[in-house]
Amino acid sequence: MSCRRIPGSNPALATGSAAPFIVTRAEFTCSRAPTLLQSTTRISKYTKPSISIVSTIGTRHITSNPAGQSAARSTASTDTASTTSLVQYGPFIDRFPESMRPYLYLTRMDKPIGTWLLYWPCVWGIGMGAYATGMPIANMAYLMALFGTGAVVMRGAGCTINDMWDVERTKTRPIASGVISRPKAFVFLGAQLAAGLAVLVQLNPYTIAFCMGSMPLVIMYPFMKRITYWPQLVLGLAFNWGALAGWSAVAGGIDWAVALPLYAAGVSWTLVYDTIYGHQDKRDDIAAGVKSTSLLFAENTKAILSGFSTSTIGLLCLSGYMNGQGMPFYATVLGAGTAHLVWQLRKVNIDDPS
């Protein structure tokens, strides 16, 4: 099937703009009559996908003319179906009711890696606290499940805050594009924070008060990208708060000799993975005036991240030593942990976004 765009229709589409989510039938005329024109395309090598792009390289769905109908007849049609949005969010989110999809997309529910990165430090803190105090396995598992729920909810809230605050860099996402209005976004954020509070109140009073201390970091992070070349440091301080909170949830307080190096190890680790991630967006960031360690480290990235990786492993070992951990702990950290970081830094190509 061959299609051509009718001159004068939707100039934004011709320039590759991701802003319009609705493409009308009047814009294309085709030689035969499938219901959808499918085009696998990347808007830009360095541009994050819009809602109308599925995953990294997705499918843009455009309603085409039925066979035999002229462009003039299609243009004249007032049928509301002619302006129906056929946005797809991806195979995971598209399983849910249509009204839920923009909100799930807003919270990056289809990209769970962010939740895992928030959750793992919690597991470290709970596991090491349980080892130190002799907590029963069932109680430890309950806390891990509770923190897992909290990680899902609060990571989603962080994504909502980021999109509300940093409109310039999220133009194609639900809030900035108008798919979710700002008042609805505020209500949704309130619901997320309420759900997070419902999880939080299951913990001991010390941990409840301590966890509230992370909120300024969560709110502050989106602004740091325009203030400092070290927003990844602020992200690390926020994302690894769970290492301290996990220990506190077990023990009712914090043994700083163990928990502080554990927390610092997590912050150092965040600098490694988020600097790598930042290299995917560096051209867009330069254009938008956004700062990052990726731009700061530039061609020295691998050498500097090797230092942060070494720091991560060293601090984890120090935390384990202060906690009296046994050989399985060191085998995991020095064996699997070191092997993974070495592999990651050897394989990563900081100039290839994919």
Phi, psi and chi 1 to 4 in degrees:
 res  aa     phi    psi   chi1   chi2   chi3   chi4
   1 MET       -  134.9 -179.8 -170.6   71.5      -
   2 SER  -114.4  140.0   62.3      -      -      -
   3 CYS  -132.7  150.8  -61.6      -      -      -
   4 ARG  -136.2  150.5   62.2 -177.6  177.7   83.9
   5 ARG   -84.3  136.6 -167.8  173.8   66.4   84.4
   6 ILE   -71.7  125.7  -61.3  170.6      -      -
   7 PRO   -52.2  137.6  -24.2   34.1      -      -
   8 GLY    90.7   -7.2      -      -      -      -
   9 SER   -97.5  132.4   62.8      -      -      -
  10 ASN    43.9   68.9 -158.0  -14.7      -      -
  11 PRO   -59.2  -24.8   22.4  -33.1      -      -
  12 ALA   -62.2  -35.5      -      -      -      -
  13 LEU   -65.8  -36.9 -172.8   63.5      -      -
  14 ALA   -66.7  -27.5      -      -      -      -
  15 THR   -89.8   -1.2   62.1      -      -      -
  16 GLY    82.9   14.0      -      -      -      -
  17 SER   -65.0  140.2  169.1      -      -      -
  18 ALA   -92.7    2.1      -      -      -      -
  19 ALA   -65.7  -47.5      -      -      -      -
  20 PRO   -77.6  132.8   28.9  -33.6      -      -
  21 PHE  -102.3  -11.7  -64.1  110.8      -      -
  22 ILE  -112.3  124.0  -60.5  173.9      -      -
  23 VAL  -118.2  122.3 -179.0      -      -      -
  24 THR   -88.1  161.4   62.7      -      -      -
  25 ARG   -63.2  -24.5  -67.7  180.0 -178.5  174.7
  26 ALA   -68.2  -13.0      -      -      -      -
  27 GLU   -86.3  -17.7  -67.8  175.2   10.2      -
  28 PHE  -132.3  144.3  -80.7   80.0      -      -
  29 THR  -124.5  135.6  178.6      -      -      -
  30 CYS  -127.7  159.4  -56.0      -      -      -
  31 SER   -81.8  -17.6   58.8      -      -      -
  32 ARG  -145.4 -174.1   60.7 -173.2  178.7   86.7
  33 ALA  -119.2   53.0      -      -      -      -
  34 PRO   -73.4  157.6   28.7  -33.2      -      -
  35 THR   -78.9  -20.6   56.2      -      -      -
  36 LEU  -133.4  139.5  -64.9  175.4      -      -
  37 LEU   -97.9  118.9  169.6   65.3      -      -
  38 GLN  -108.2  129.9  -63.6 -174.1   -9.8      -
  39 SER  -136.2  115.6  165.3      -      -      -
  40 THR   -85.2  113.8   -9.0      -      -      -
  41 THR  -149.9  152.2 -179.2      -      -      -
  42 ARG  -106.6  127.7 -171.0 -168.1  -67.4  -91.6
  43 ILE   -58.4  -45.5  -70.9  177.8      -      -
  44 SER  -156.6  147.4  166.2      -      -      -
  45 LYS   -58.4  -30.9 -174.3  177.2 -179.0 -177.5
  46 TYR  -111.5   14.1  -66.3   95.8      -      -
  47 THR  -101.9  133.5  -58.7      -      -      -
  48 LYS   -65.5  148.0  -74.3 -174.3  177.2  179.0
  49 PRO   -66.6  143.1   23.0  -32.2      -      -
  50 SER   -84.2  179.0   72.9      -      -      -
  51 ILE   -61.1  -31.8  -67.4  175.9      -      -
  52 SER   -82.8    2.8   56.5      -      -      -
  53 ILE  -110.8  129.9  -59.1  -63.0      -      -
  54 VAL   -86.4  121.0  179.4      -      -      -
  55 SER    56.5 -144.4 -170.8      -      -      -
  56 THR   -77.5  -46.5  -52.5      -      -      -
  57 ILE  -119.7  113.7  -57.8  179.5      -      -
  58 GLY  -120.8 -164.1      -      -      -      -
  59 THR  -119.8  121.2  -57.0      -      -      -
  60 ARG   -90.0  124.2 -175.7 -171.4  -66.2  -84.6
  61 HIS  -101.7  125.5  -64.3  -77.9      -      -
  62 ILE  -129.0  127.1  -56.1  171.0      -      -
  63 THR   -71.3  128.5  -52.6      -      -      -
  64 SER  -108.4  170.2   60.3      -      -      -
  65 ASN   -70.0  139.8  -86.6  -27.7      -      -
  66 PRO   -63.7  153.8  -21.0   33.1      -      -
  67 ALA   -61.1  141.5      -      -      -      -
  68 GLY    86.1  -10.9      -      -      -      -
  69 GLN   -89.7  136.8  -73.3 -172.5   -6.3      -
  70 SER   -80.0  159.8   66.7      -      -      -
  71 ALA   -61.6  -35.9      -      -      -      -
  72 ALA   -65.1  -41.7      -      -      -      -
  73 ARG   -65.5  -40.5  179.4  177.7  175.3 -176.4
  74 SER   -64.9  -38.3  179.0      -      -      -
  75 THR   -64.6  -37.2  -54.7      -      -      -
  76 ALA   -76.0  -17.9      -      -      -      -
  77 SER   -64.5  137.2  173.3      -      -      -
  78 THR  -109.1    9.9   57.0      -      -      -
  79 ASP   -59.7  130.3 -175.8    0.2      -      -
  80 THR   -63.7  -22.2   55.8      -      -      -
  81 ALA   -63.9  -20.8      -      -      -      -
  82 SER   -69.5  -16.4   65.9      -      -      -
  83 THR  -117.9   25.8   56.8      -      -      -
  84 THR   -76.5  129.1  -60.3      -      -      -
  85 SER   -77.9  133.0  173.9      -      -      -
  86 LEU  -115.2   43.7  -64.9  174.3      -      -
  87 VAL   -65.1  135.9  173.1      -      -      -
  88 GLN  -119.0  137.8  -73.0 -157.6  -13.1      -
  89 TYR  -102.6  -10.1  -63.9   90.3      -      -
  90 GLY   123.2  162.0      -      -      -      -
  91 PRO   -62.2  -30.0   18.1  -30.2      -      -
  92 PHE   -75.0  -54.9  175.3   75.2      -      -
  93 ILE   -67.8  -32.5  -68.4  179.8      -      -
  94 ASP   -67.9   -7.7  -75.7  -18.7      -      -
  95 ARG   -75.6  -18.6  -64.5 -167.4 -173.4  107.6
  96 PHE   -91.7  162.8  -68.1   85.5      -      -
  97 PRO   -55.6  146.5  -25.8   34.1      -      -
  98 GLU   -57.1  -36.6 -170.6  172.1   -7.2      -
  99 SER   -66.5  -23.9   59.7      -      -      -
 100 MET   -86.7  -22.5  -66.1  175.5   59.7      -
 101 ARG   -59.6  -46.5  -66.6  173.8 -165.9  171.0
 102 PRO   -60.4  -34.3  -21.5   33.3      -      -
 103 TYR   -73.4  -38.5  -64.9   93.7      -      -
 104 LEU   -65.4  -38.3  -66.8  173.9      -      -
 105 TYR   -66.5  -39.1 -173.5   81.0      -      -
 106 LEU   -59.7  -38.8  174.7   64.1      -      -
 107 THR   -86.9    5.9   59.2      -      -      -
 108 ARG    55.1   38.0  -82.5   75.7  155.9 -179.1
 109 MET   -63.1  -22.8 -165.0   64.0   69.3      -
 110 ASP   -83.9   -3.5   55.7  -30.2      -      -
 111 LYS  -125.1   79.3  -62.8  177.5  176.5   62.8
 112 PRO   -73.9   -5.5   27.4  -35.1      -      -
 113 ILE   -58.1  -36.5 -175.6   61.9      -      -
 114 GLY   -62.2  -36.5      -      -      -      -
 115 THR   -67.8  -42.1  -59.6      -      -      -
 116 TRP   -61.5  -41.9  -77.0  112.8      -      -
 117 LEU   -65.9  -28.9  -66.8  171.9      -      -
 118 LEU   -77.8  -32.8 -176.3   62.1      -      -
 119 TYR   -80.3  -38.3 -179.6   53.8      -      -
 120 TRP   -56.5  -45.2  -81.4  120.4      -      -
 121 PRO   -58.9  -32.8  -26.2   37.0      -      -
 122 CYS   -62.4  -43.4  -56.8      -      -      -
 123 VAL   -62.8  -41.4  171.9      -      -      -
 124 TRP   -57.8  -49.0  -60.6  -13.6      -      -
 125 GLY   -64.0  -43.7      -      -      -      -
 126 ILE   -65.1  -46.3  -66.7  169.5      -      -
 127 GLY   -62.3  -44.0      -      -      -      -
 128 MET   -72.0  -35.1  -66.9 -176.8   74.3      -
 129 GLY   -65.9  -41.2      -      -      -      -
 130 ALA   -65.3  -37.0      -      -      -      -
 131 TYR   -63.5  -41.5 -179.2   86.4      -      -
 132 ALA   -72.1  -34.1      -      -      -      -
 133 THR  -100.8   -9.2   61.9      -      -      -
 134 GLY    73.2   29.9      -      -      -      -
 135 MET   -62.7  137.1  172.6  178.6  -87.3      -
 136 PRO   -59.2  148.2  -23.3   32.9      -      -
 137 ILE   -59.6  -38.5  -67.9  178.7      -      -
 138 ALA   -62.6  -42.5      -      -      -      -
 139 ASN   -65.7  -39.5  -67.1    6.5      -      -
 140 MET   -64.6  -42.0 -178.7  179.3   70.0      -
 141 ALA   -63.7  -38.7      -      -      -      -
 142 TYR   -62.1  -44.9  170.1   73.4      -      -
 143 LEU   -63.8  -39.2  -78.2  176.6      -      -
 144 MET   -64.4  -38.9  -72.8 -174.5  174.6      -
 145 ALA   -66.6  -39.9      -      -      -      -
 146 LEU   -64.2  -45.1 -155.5   59.9      -      -
 147 PHE   -68.8  -31.1  -87.4   76.3      -      -
 148 GLY   -63.7  -42.9      -      -      -      -
 149 THR   -62.7  -44.0  -56.6      -      -      -
 150 GLY   -62.5  -35.9      -      -      -      -
 151 ALA   -64.9  -41.7      -      -      -      -
 152 VAL   -62.1  -47.7  171.8      -      -      -
 153 VAL   -66.9  -47.6  171.5      -      -      -
 154 MET   -76.9  -29.3  -66.2  -49.1  -63.5      -
 155 ARG   -64.7  -40.6 -172.2  -95.7  179.1  140.7
 156 GLY   -63.1  -40.4      -      -      -      -
 157 ALA   -64.1  -38.8      -      -      -      -
 158 GLY   -63.0  -38.8      -      -      -      -
 159 CYS   -65.0  -40.3  -69.1      -      -      -
 160 THR   -63.2  -46.4  -58.3      -      -      -
 161 ILE   -60.4  -43.5  -68.9  171.0      -      -
 162 ASN   -59.5  -44.1 -177.8   72.7      -      -
 163 ASP   -72.4  -28.8  -78.0   17.7      -      -
 164 MET   -74.7  -36.5  -69.6  173.6   68.9      -
 165 TRP   -87.0  -40.3  -85.9 -148.1      -      -
 166 ASP  -104.0   66.1 -163.4    7.8      -      -
 167 VAL   -63.7  -37.2  174.8      -      -      -
 168 GLU   -58.6  -38.4 -178.1   63.4   27.6      -
 169 ARG   -93.7    1.5  -63.9 -177.6   72.3 -123.6
 170 THR  -125.9   35.8   58.6      -      -      -
 171 LYS   -60.4  -30.6  -73.1 -179.8  178.2  177.6
 172 THR   -94.4    3.6   62.1      -      -      -
 173 ARG   -93.1  170.4  -67.9 -169.0   55.4   76.5
 174 PRO   -56.1  -39.7  -27.9   36.0      -      -
 175 ILE   -75.7  -53.0  -63.2  173.9      -      -
 176 ALA   -64.0  -30.8      -      -      -      -
 177 SER   -82.9  -11.6   65.7      -      -      -
 178 GLY    93.4   -0.4      -      -      -      -
 179 VAL   -63.9  -36.7  174.3      -      -      -
 180 ILE  -118.0  122.2  -63.1  175.5      -      -
 181 SER   -70.1  158.4   68.9      -      -      -
 182 ARG   -62.6  -42.5 -169.6  157.1  -72.6  -87.5
 183 PRO   -59.1  -41.4  -26.4   36.0      -      -
 184 LYS   -65.9  -34.9  -73.4 -177.2  178.4  179.6
 185 ALA   -64.0  -40.0      -      -      -      -
 186 PHE   -64.2  -41.8  -89.1  108.4      -      -
 187 VAL   -63.9  -43.4  171.2      -      -      -
 188 PHE   -64.1  -41.6 -178.7   57.5      -      -
 189 LEU   -62.0  -41.3  176.2   60.2      -      -
 190 GLY   -59.8  -40.3      -      -      -      -
 191 ALA   -66.0  -40.2      -      -      -      -
 192 GLN   -63.2  -45.7  -70.7  174.6  -68.8      -
 193 LEU   -66.6  -33.8  -65.1  177.1      -      -
 194 ALA   -66.0  -40.4      -      -      -      -
 195 ALA   -64.9  -39.9      -      -      -      -
 196 GLY   -63.1  -38.3      -      -      -      -
 197 LEU   -66.3  -36.6 -178.4   61.3      -      -
 198 ALA   -62.7  -35.0      -      -      -      -
 199 VAL   -71.8  -43.7  171.9      -      -      -
 200 LEU   -61.0  -39.3 -174.0   61.5      -      -
 201 VAL   -70.8   -5.9  -64.0      -      -      -
 202 GLN   -78.4  -11.7  -53.4  -57.6  -47.6      -
 203 LEU   -94.0  173.7  -54.9  175.1      -      -
 204 ASN   -72.4  158.4   60.4   62.8      -      -
 205 PRO   -56.9  -38.2  -25.7   34.2      -      -
 206 TYR   -62.4  -43.6 -178.3   92.7      -      -
 207 THR   -68.2  -37.4  -54.4      -      -      -
 208 ILE   -58.8  -49.9  -67.6  172.8      -      -
 209 ALA   -64.7  -39.6      -      -      -      -
 210 PHE   -66.0  -42.1 -176.4   79.0      -      -
 211 CYS   -64.7  -32.8  -74.4      -      -      -
 212 MET   -61.7  -24.5  -63.4  -59.3  -70.2      -
 213 GLY   -67.6  -14.6      -      -      -      -
 214 SER   -83.8  -15.2   68.0      -      -      -
 215 MET   -61.7  -40.9  -73.0  -49.9  -62.3      -
 216 PRO   -57.4  -36.5  -26.2   35.3      -      -
 217 LEU   -66.3  -41.5  -68.8  168.6      -      -
 218 VAL   -62.8  -44.2  174.4      -      -      -
 219 ILE   -71.7  -34.0  -65.0  170.5      -      -
 220 MET   -73.8  -32.8 -173.1 -168.4  -45.0      -
 221 TYR   -52.7  -48.9  167.9   66.1      -      -
 222 PRO   -57.1  -28.7  -24.5   35.3      -      -
 223 PHE   -79.2  -24.6  -61.3  103.4      -      -
 224 MET   -63.8  -26.9  -68.0  -62.5  102.3      -
 225 LYS   -63.3  -21.4  -55.0  170.0 -167.4  175.3
 226 ARG  -105.0    0.4  -59.8 -173.4 -180.0  -81.9
 227 ILE  -111.2  -41.3  -63.6  172.7      -      -
 228 THR  -135.8  156.8  175.5      -      -      -
 229 TYR   -79.5    3.2  -81.8  101.7      -      -
 230 TRP  -116.9   43.9  -68.4   88.2      -      -
 231 PRO   -65.3  -26.1   25.6  -35.7      -      -
 232 GLN   -64.2  -28.6  -80.9   78.1   10.7      -
 233 LEU   -67.3  -43.1  176.5   60.1      -      -
 234 VAL   -64.9  -40.7  179.7      -      -      -
 235 LEU   -60.4  -42.5  179.9   69.2      -      -
 236 GLY   -63.0  -39.8      -      -      -      -
 237 LEU   -62.7  -35.9  -66.3  171.3      -      -
 238 ALA   -78.6  -46.7      -      -      -      -
 239 PHE   -69.0  -24.2 -108.3   52.4      -      -
 240 ASN  -103.9    9.6  -67.2  -80.6      -      -
 241 TRP   -57.7  -29.7 -158.3  -97.5      -      -
 242 GLY   -62.9  -23.7      -      -      -      -
 243 ALA   -63.7  -40.3      -      -      -      -
 244 LEU   -74.7  -43.6  -56.4  174.3      -      -
 245 ALA   -66.4  -35.9      -      -      -      -
 246 GLY   -62.8  -44.2      -      -      -      -
 247 TRP   -63.0  -44.1 -179.1  -75.3      -      -
 248 SER   -62.0  -38.1  172.6      -      -      -
 249 ALA   -64.1  -30.7      -      -      -      -
 250 VAL   -80.3  -47.9  171.9      -      -      -
 251 ALA   -98.5  -13.7      -      -      -      -
 252 GLY    78.3    8.5      -      -      -      -
 253 GLY  -171.4 -174.4      -      -      -      -
 254 ILE  -126.9  127.6  -62.0  178.2      -      -
 255 ASP   -89.1   98.5 -177.7  -13.8      -      -
 256 TRP   -65.2  -27.5  -68.5  103.0      -      -
 257 ALA   -62.4  -29.8      -      -      -      -
 258 VAL   -95.9  -47.8  177.3      -      -      -
 259 ALA   -73.7  -32.5      -      -      -      -
 260 LEU   -67.1  -47.0 -165.5   57.8      -      -
 261 PRO   -64.8  -30.5   14.2  -25.8      -      -
 262 LEU   -64.3  -44.3 -178.3   65.7      -      -
 263 TYR   -63.4  -44.6  178.9   57.7      -      -
 264 ALA   -64.0  -35.5      -      -      -      -
 265 ALA   -62.3  -41.7      -      -      -      -
 266 GLY   -64.5  -41.1      -      -      -      -
 267 VAL   -62.7  -43.6  173.8      -      -      -
 268 SER   -62.8  -40.4 -172.6      -      -      -
 269 TRP   -64.0  -40.7  178.3   49.9      -      -
 270 THR   -61.8  -39.0  -58.5      -      -      -
 271 LEU   -60.6  -33.1  -78.3  162.0      -      -
 272 VAL   -69.2  -59.2  174.2      -      -      -
 273 TYR   -71.5  -34.0   67.3   68.4      -      -
 274 ASP   -80.4  -23.5 -153.5   58.0      -      -
 275 THR   -68.5  -41.2  -62.1      -      -      -
 276 ILE   -60.9  -47.4  -68.0  173.6      -      -
 277 TYR   -59.7  -39.5  173.1   69.0      -      -
 278 GLY   -62.6  -25.6      -      -      -      -
 279 HIS   -67.1  -20.5  -85.5  -77.2      -      -
 280 GLN   -66.0  -30.0  -69.0 -179.2  -66.1      -
 281 ASP  -110.0    9.8  -59.4  -35.2      -      -
 282 LYS   -63.5  -34.8   58.6 -172.8  174.0 -176.1
 283 ARG   -69.1  -40.7  -67.1 -167.1 -179.2 -178.1
 284 ASP   -65.7  -38.0  -70.8  -21.5      -      -
 285 ASP   -64.7  -40.5  -71.8  -10.2      -      -
 286 ILE   -61.6  -44.0  -68.9  171.1      -      -
 287 ALA   -64.8  -34.7      -      -      -      -
 288 ALA   -87.7   -5.4      -      -      -      -
 289 GLY    75.2   27.5      -      -      -      -
 290 VAL   -97.3  140.4  172.3      -      -      -
 291 LYS  -101.5  156.7  -59.8  177.6  176.0   68.9
 292 SER  -165.7  163.3   70.4      -      -      -
 293 THR   -66.0  -25.9   50.5      -      -      -
 294 SER   -60.4  -43.9  -49.5      -      -      -
 295 LEU   -73.4  -36.4  -62.7  177.6      -      -
 296 LEU   -66.6  -45.1  179.7   64.5      -      -
 297 PHE   -78.4  -32.3  -60.4  161.0      -      -
 298 ALA    49.5 -125.9      -      -      -      -
 299 GLU   -72.2  -11.7  -62.9  -54.8  -44.1      -
 300 ASN   -89.8    7.9  -62.8  -44.2      -      -
 301 THR   -53.9  -50.9  -70.4      -      -      -
 302 LYS   -62.9  -40.8  -76.2 -164.3  174.0 -173.3
 303 ALA   -65.4  -43.4      -      -      -      -
 304 ILE   -69.1  -40.7  -65.7  172.5      -      -
 305 LEU   -69.4  -25.2  -65.9 -169.3      -      -
 306 SER   -62.9  -38.7  -65.1      -      -      -
 307 GLY   -65.1  -43.5      -      -      -      -
 308 PHE   -67.0  -34.8  -79.6  119.0      -      -
 309 SER   -64.9  -43.6  -63.0      -      -      -
 310 THR   -61.2  -40.9  -57.7      -      -      -
 311 SER   -62.4  -41.5  173.5      -      -      -
 312 THR   -58.7  -50.6  -61.7      -      -      -
 313 ILE   -64.6  -43.7  -62.5  -60.3      -      -
 314 GLY   -61.7  -43.1      -      -      -      -
 315 LEU   -69.1  -35.8  -73.4  164.7      -      -
 316 LEU   -63.6  -41.3  -76.7  172.2      -      -
 317 CYS   -65.7  -40.2  -72.3      -      -      -
 318 LEU   -61.9  -43.8  174.5   60.1      -      -
 319 SER   -61.4  -43.2  179.8      -      -      -
 320 GLY   -63.3  -40.0      -      -      -      -
 321 TYR   -62.9  -44.1  173.5   77.1      -      -
 322 MET   -67.2  -22.0  -62.0  -57.1  -64.6      -
 323 ASN   -96.8   -1.5 -159.8   41.3      -      -
 324 GLY    70.4   31.2      -      -      -      -
 325 GLN   -66.6  154.0  -62.3  -75.8  162.8      -
 326 GLY   -90.9 -173.6      -      -      -      -
 327 MET   -61.3  -35.8  -75.5  -53.4  -61.4      -
 328 PRO   -57.1  -34.8  -27.5   36.3      -      -
 329 PHE   -63.6  -49.5  175.2   89.6      -      -
 330 TYR   -69.0  -34.3  -64.3  103.5      -      -
 331 ALA   -63.2  -37.9      -      -      -      -
 332 THR   -70.6  -48.1  -57.7      -      -      -
 333 VAL   -66.7  -54.6  171.5      -      -      -
 334 LEU   -74.3  -30.7  -68.2  172.7      -      -
 335 GLY   -84.5  -76.5      -      -      -      -
 336 ALA   -65.6  -43.2      -      -      -      -
 337 GLY   -62.6  -48.8      -      -      -      -
 338 THR   -64.8  -43.5  -59.7      -      -      -
 339 ALA   -59.9  -41.8      -      -      -      -
 340 HIS   -65.0  -46.4  173.8   73.6      -      -
 341 LEU   -65.8  -39.8  -71.8  169.6      -      -
 342 VAL   -62.4  -46.5  169.0      -      -      -
 343 TRP   -59.6  -44.3  166.9   82.6      -      -
 344 GLN   -62.9  -45.1 -167.4  169.9   50.5      -
 345 LEU   -72.8  -29.3  -70.6  174.5      -      -
 346 ARG   -72.7  -36.9  -74.1 -171.8   62.4 -173.8
 347 LYS   -87.4  -27.1  -69.9  -66.1 -174.6 -179.3
 348 VAL   -68.1  138.6   67.8      -      -      -
 349 ASN  -113.3  105.0 -178.6   -7.1      -      -
 350 ILE   -69.9  -10.1   61.9  172.5      -      -
 351 ASP  -103.4    6.4  -66.9  -42.1      -      -
 352 ASP  -120.0  102.2 -177.9   -0.6      -      -
 353 PRO   -56.5  -29.9  -24.1   34.3      -      -
 354 SER   -74.2      -   64.2      -      -      -
